[in-house]
Each structure stands twice: as C-alpha cells, then as structure tokens.
Amino acid sequence: MYPPFIIDVRQGKHVLALQRVLLWALFQSLAIGACVAIAPERGSEVILRGAAYTTEMLHWIRTGQGAEGSLPLFLPLHLKQYSIFCSLSLVTLGSAALLLGTYLLNYMNFYVVQLVQLSANPWLASFVGWPPWSLLRLVGFIATGAALTALGFTLLAKMRGRLPRYPFPARLFYTGLGLVVADIVVKALLAPTWRRLLKVALLG
C-alpha cells in the first residue's frame, strides 16, 4: 500500500490517498477475517495482541468492567496512540504509521472474528462487532496520516533548500482530527448501549 500512497501524496492527491488506504483497510480486514476464521490458533500466534485484546473485550461485554466503557481509562490510551501515529506519519513519511495502523487494524479484526465465532447470534455480532466510533477513528487516523505525510515531504524539501510543490492539506488534517475527537465523544456516549447489543449477540 505504501508506494501508491506516497505517489498520491507527493502529487498532491491527498483525497485519493485517503480513499486508497481506506480501500486497502477494507481488503486487509477481509483477508485477516478469513484467515482467522480458517486458522484461529495460528492467528492468535501471529497477530500481535489479538488474543489479549479479545480477552479484554469479552470481559467488558460480559461484566461491563474494563477500559472500553470508561473515559478516564480509554482516553489516555487513545491520545497516546494518536500522538505516536502523528509523529510517525511526520517523521517517517507515513511508512511506520502505516505499520502501526496495520497492527491496530489486525488485532481489532481478530477480535471481531472471535466474537462472531463465539456468539449465540453471529449475525448480530457481525453487524455490531465494529462499533461506530472505531470506524470514525479509522478514517480519522488515515486522514491525519495523509496530511502529516504531506507535511513531512514539505519539511524535507525545505531542509534540502528546495521549495515545496504543494501546500499543507490543512482541511484534511483538521477533518482527521475532528473524526478522532468524534471517536472519543461517540465512544463515551454510546459504549454502554453498544455493550448491551454486544452482550445480546454474545450470550443470546
């Protein structure tokens, strides 16, 4: 995914870069989902934090205890991950940020497949496994990453004494930032209700 992403960013096609990565994320999710469904034990070995995250989420669904439904607990983690992602997008021109995003995406998809397989109502689990705030976060991260990768190229050009070819896509950056903030707000408001849906799906 990285070469076409970089080409789009360097040509100033930031929205196209966003669209390409979103499409890649969809196919990555489908691929991971199929592999975990076919070989869950192998998946737990190779997908970093997949099993641990699944255990955390299932415990939260069953008991309501855990970081997922607590703003004071999940907010520091979200801010930490977003800060690291932004730094990597800028410093590594998006390459390491893409790796971090893949890591986060993979263990989320591992959990969703495990949830579906363990659920009394797998169809409902398939529908609610990815909560709306996680989708907001996914798009927000990608939009921010594309914008900061462009900024990284601008700073690199200036360090080399060259004039940058394209302005910083501020609108894309603020869109990404807004979506990440929306992720936090929506999660804080909807997590208790969404947990009840997940519990119905899991336990019947």
C-alpha positions as CSV (number, residue, x, y, z in Angstrom):
1,M,0.0,0.0,0.0
2,Y,2.9,2.4,0.7
3,P,4.2,3.1,-2.8
4,P,0.8,4.2,-4.3
5,F,0.1,6.1,-1.1
6,I,3.4,8.1,-1.4
7,I,2.9,8.8,-5.1
8,D,-0.6,10.2,-4.4
9,V,0.7,12.4,-1.5
10,R,3.6,13.7,-3.5
11,Q,1.4,14.6,-6.4
12,G,-1.0,16.5,-4.0
13,K,-3.8,13.9,-4.5
14,H,-4.5,13.7,-0.8
15,V,-8.1,12.7,-1.0
16,L,-7.2,9.9,-3.4
17,A,-4.5,8.8,-1.0
18,L,-7.2,8.6,1.7
19,Q,-9.5,6.6,-0.5
20,R,-6.8,4.2,-1.5
21,V,-5.9,3.5,2.1
22,L,-9.5,3.1,3.1
23,L,-9.9,0.5,0.3
24,W,-6.8,-1.2,1.4
25,A,-8.1,-1.3,5.0
26,L,-11.3,-3.0,3.8
27,F,-9.4,-5.7,1.9
28,Q,-6.9,-6.1,4.8
29,S,-9.8,-6.6,7.2
30,L,-11.5,-9.2,4.9
31,A,-8.2,-11.1,4.5
32,I,-7.5,-11.1,8.2
33,G,-11.0,-12.1,9.0
34,A,-10.9,-15.0,6.6
35,C,-7.5,-16.2,7.8
36,V,-8.6,-16.0,11.5
37,A,-11.9,-17.9,10.7
38,I,-9.9,-20.6,9.0
39,A,-7.0,-20.9,11.4
40,P,-7.8,-19.1,14.7
41,E,-4.9,-20.8,16.6
42,R,-2.4,-19.7,14.1
43,G,-4.0,-16.3,14.0
44,S,-3.5,-15.9,17.8
45,E,0.2,-16.7,17.3
46,V,0.9,-14.2,14.5
47,I,-1.5,-11.3,15.1
48,L,0.1,-9.2,17.8
49,R,-2.2,-8.5,20.8
50,G,-5.1,-10.3,19.0
51,A,-5.8,-12.8,21.8
52,A,-5.2,-10.3,24.6
53,Y,-7.5,-7.7,23.1
54,T,-10.2,-10.3,22.5
55,T,-10.0,-11.4,26.2
56,E,-10.3,-7.8,27.3
57,M,-13.2,-7.1,25.1
58,L,-15.1,-10.2,26.0
59,H,-14.6,-9.5,29.7
60,W,-16.0,-6.0,29.2
61,I,-19.0,-7.3,27.2
62,R,-19.9,-9.8,29.9
63,T,-19.2,-7.7,33.0
64,G,-19.1,-4.0,32.0
65,Q,-15.6,-3.8,33.6
66,G,-12.7,-2.6,31.5
67,A,-11.2,0.4,29.7
68,E,-13.6,0.2,26.7
69,G,-16.5,1.8,28.6
70,S,-14.6,4.1,30.8
71,L,-13.5,7.5,29.5
72,P,-10.8,8.0,32.2
73,L,-9.3,4.6,31.2
74,F,-9.5,4.7,27.4
75,L,-8.8,8.4,26.8
76,P,-5.1,8.2,27.7
77,L,-4.6,5.2,25.5
78,H,-6.3,6.8,22.6
79,L,-4.3,10.0,23.0
80,K,-1.1,8.1,23.2
81,Q,-1.8,6.0,20.1
82,Y,-2.8,9.1,18.1
83,S,0.2,11.1,19.2
84,I,2.5,8.2,18.2
85,F,0.7,7.8,14.9
86,C,1.0,11.5,14.1
87,S,4.7,11.6,15.0
88,L,5.4,8.5,12.8
89,S,3.4,10.0,9.9
90,L,5.5,13.1,10.0
91,V,9.0,11.7,10.8
92,T,8.9,8.5,8.6
93,L,6.8,10.0,5.8
94,G,3.9,7.7,6.7
95,S,5.8,4.4,6.5
96,A,5.9,3.5,10.2
97,A,2.5,5.0,10.7
98,L,1.1,2.5,8.2
99,L,2.7,-0.3,10.1
100,L,1.2,0.9,13.4
101,G,-2.2,1.3,11.7
102,T,-1.9,-2.3,10.4
103,Y,-1.1,-3.6,13.9
104,L,-4.2,-1.8,15.3
105,L,-6.4,-2.9,12.5
106,N,-5.3,-6.5,12.6
107,Y,-6.0,-7.1,16.3
108,M,-9.4,-5.4,16.0
109,N,-10.4,-7.7,13.2
110,F,-9.1,-10.7,15.1
111,Y,-11.4,-9.8,18.0
112,V,-14.4,-9.3,15.7
113,V,-14.0,-12.7,14.1
114,Q,-13.5,-14.4,17.5
115,L,-16.7,-12.5,18.7
116,V,-18.7,-13.8,15.8
117,Q,-17.5,-17.4,16.2
118,L,-18.3,-17.4,20.0
119,S,-21.6,-15.6,19.8
120,A,-25.0,-17.1,20.2
121,N,-26.2,-14.7,17.5
122,P,-23.4,-14.5,15.0
123,W,-25.3,-12.3,12.5
124,L,-25.9,-9.6,15.2
125,A,-22.3,-9.9,16.2
126,S,-21.1,-9.4,12.7
127,F,-23.2,-6.2,12.5
128,V,-22.2,-4.7,15.8
129,G,-18.6,-6.1,16.1
130,W,-17.1,-2.9,14.6
131,P,-18.6,-0.1,16.7
132,P,-19.3,3.3,15.0
133,W,-16.6,5.0,17.0
134,S,-13.9,2.7,15.7
135,L,-14.9,3.5,12.1
136,L,-14.6,7.2,12.9
137,R,-11.2,6.6,14.4
138,L,-10.0,4.6,11.4
139,V,-10.9,7.3,8.9
140,G,-9.6,10.0,11.2
141,F,-6.2,8.3,11.6
142,I,-5.9,7.8,7.8
143,A,-6.8,11.4,7.0
144,T,-4.4,12.7,9.6
145,G,-1.7,10.4,8.4
146,A,-2.1,11.5,4.8
147,A,-1.9,15.2,5.8
148,L,1.1,14.8,8.1
149,T,2.9,12.7,5.5
150,A,2.5,15.6,3.1
151,L,3.8,18.0,5.7
152,G,6.8,15.7,6.2
153,F,7.6,16.0,2.5
154,T,7.3,19.8,2.7
155,L,9.7,19.9,5.7
156,L,12.1,17.6,3.9
157,A,12.1,19.8,0.8
158,K,12.8,22.9,2.9
159,M,15.7,21.1,4.7
160,R,17.2,20.4,1.3
161,G,16.8,24.0,0.3
162,R,14.0,23.4,-2.2
163,L,10.6,24.9,-2.5
164,P,7.7,22.5,-1.6
165,R,5.5,21.8,-4.6
166,Y,2.2,21.6,-2.7
167,P,0.7,23.4,0.4
168,F,-0.1,21.5,3.6
169,P,-3.6,20.0,3.3
170,A,-4.9,21.7,6.4
171,R,-8.5,20.8,5.7
172,L,-7.7,17.1,5.5
173,F,-5.7,17.4,8.8
174,Y,-8.5,19.1,10.6
175,T,-11.0,16.6,9.2
176,G,-8.9,13.8,10.6
177,L,-8.5,15.5,13.9
178,G,-12.3,16.1,14.1
179,L,-13.0,12.5,13.4
180,V,-10.6,11.4,16.1
181,V,-12.3,13.7,18.6
182,A,-15.7,12.5,17.4
183,D,-14.5,8.9,18.1
184,I,-13.8,9.8,21.7
185,V,-17.2,11.6,22.2
186,V,-19.3,8.9,20.5
187,K,-17.5,6.2,22.4
188,A,-18.1,7.9,25.7
189,L,-21.7,8.3,24.9
190,L,-22.6,5.1,23.2
191,A,-20.3,2.5,24.8
192,P,-22.8,1.4,27.5
193,T,-25.6,0.9,24.9
194,W,-23.3,-0.8,22.4
195,R,-22.1,-3.2,25.1
196,R,-25.7,-4.3,25.7
197,L,-26.0,-5.1,22.0
198,L,-22.8,-7.0,22.1
199,K,-23.9,-8.9,25.2
200,V,-27.2,-9.9,23.4
201,A,-25.2,-11.1,20.4
202,L,-22.6,-13.0,22.5
203,L,-24.9,-14.6,25.1
204,G,-28.2,-14.6,23.4
